[in-house]
Amino acid sequence: MQRRSFLLGMLTLIALAPLKLWAALWNKPAFEAVKINDVSKYLNINAEISSQDIVIIAPDRAENGAIVQVEVQSKIENTEAIAILVEHNPTPLIANFMFSNGAEPFVITRIKMAETSDLKVVVKAGTQYFTRSKNITVLENGCG
């Protein structure tokens, strides 16, 4: 019985280890921030460089803010992360994707937008941050 308890305990520890790693990567203050400047502070973004090497494919007009498809590709060498922000949302940080060596910096996701706003993408490459924005007109409210 002791051997079975030990094995069960070890399996539980192994299974929960990745959860602890994910929790370490989770930046709770950034995702809970209500101002876009606070998000930048919590993500340690010092200065942003405007870049045409960030491709944003999203509608100019969203029929329903509850489902807005966004596609982002970074053509910036050594891209480590892509953050998607919506300025006029209750919490501006929508997503923060991390990329390991060799991963293609490309994401497609569906987001909610509370109202017409700029969609802002921030790309981290080394110690530099690059940005590009696109205004999206929301015709029907998506989140409250």
WONORSUL-V720970 format. One record per backbone hydrogen bond with DSSP energy under -0.5 kcal/mol. CO is the residue of the C=O (numbers start at 1). NH is the residue of the N-H. E is the energy in kcal/mol with one decimal. If there is no record, write none. Layout:
co->[CO CO]
nh->[NH NH]
e->[E E]
This chain:
co->[1 2 3 4 5 6 7 8 9 10 11 12 13 14 16 17 18 19 20 21 22 26 27 27 28 29 35 36 37 38 39 40 41 44 47 48 49 51 53 53 54 55 55 56 57 60 61 62 62 64 65 67 68 69 70 71 72 73 73 76 78 80 81 82 83 84 84 85 86 92 92 95 97 100 104 105 107 109 111 113 117 118 118 119 120 121 122 123 123 124 124 125 128 129 130 131 132 134 136 136 137 137 140]
nh->[5 6 7 8 9 10 11 12 13 14 15 16 17 18 20 21 22 23 24 25 26 28 30 31 32 33 39 40 41 42 43 45 44 46 129 50 131 54 55 75 56 57 73 58 71 137 63 139 140 67 113 69 111 59 109 57 107 55 75 79 126 99 124 97 122 94 95 120 89 86 94 84 82 103 106 74 72 70 68 142 136 87 120 134 85 132 83 125 130 80 81 128 125 49 123 51 121 119 117 138 62 139 65]
e->[-2.1 -2.4 -2.6 -2.5 -2.3 -2.4 -2.6 -2.2 -2.2 -2.5 -2.4 -2.2 -1.3 -0.6 -1.6 -1.8 -2.6 -2.3 -1.7 -1.3 -1.3 -1.0 -0.5 -1.8 -1.7 -1.0 -1.7 -1.9 -1.8 -2.6 -1.9 -2.9 -1.2 -0.8 -0.6 -0.5 -2.4 -0.6 -0.6 -3.2 -0.6 -0.5 -2.2 -0.6 -2.2 -3.0 -0.6 -2.9 -0.5 -1.5 -2.9 -0.5 -2.7 -0.5 -2.7 -3.1 -2.7 -3.2 -0.5 -1.0 -0.6 -3.1 -2.3 -3.1 -2.4 -2.7 -1.5 -3.1 -1.5 -2.2 -0.8 -2.7 -2.4 -2.3 -2.1 -2.6 -2.7 -3.2 -2.4 -1.1 -2.8 -1.5 -0.6 -2.1 -3.1 -1.7 -3.0 -0.5 -2.9 -3.5 -1.4 -1.9 -2.5 -2.5 -3.1 -2.4 -2.8 -3.5 -1.9 -0.6 -3.4 -0.6 -3.1]
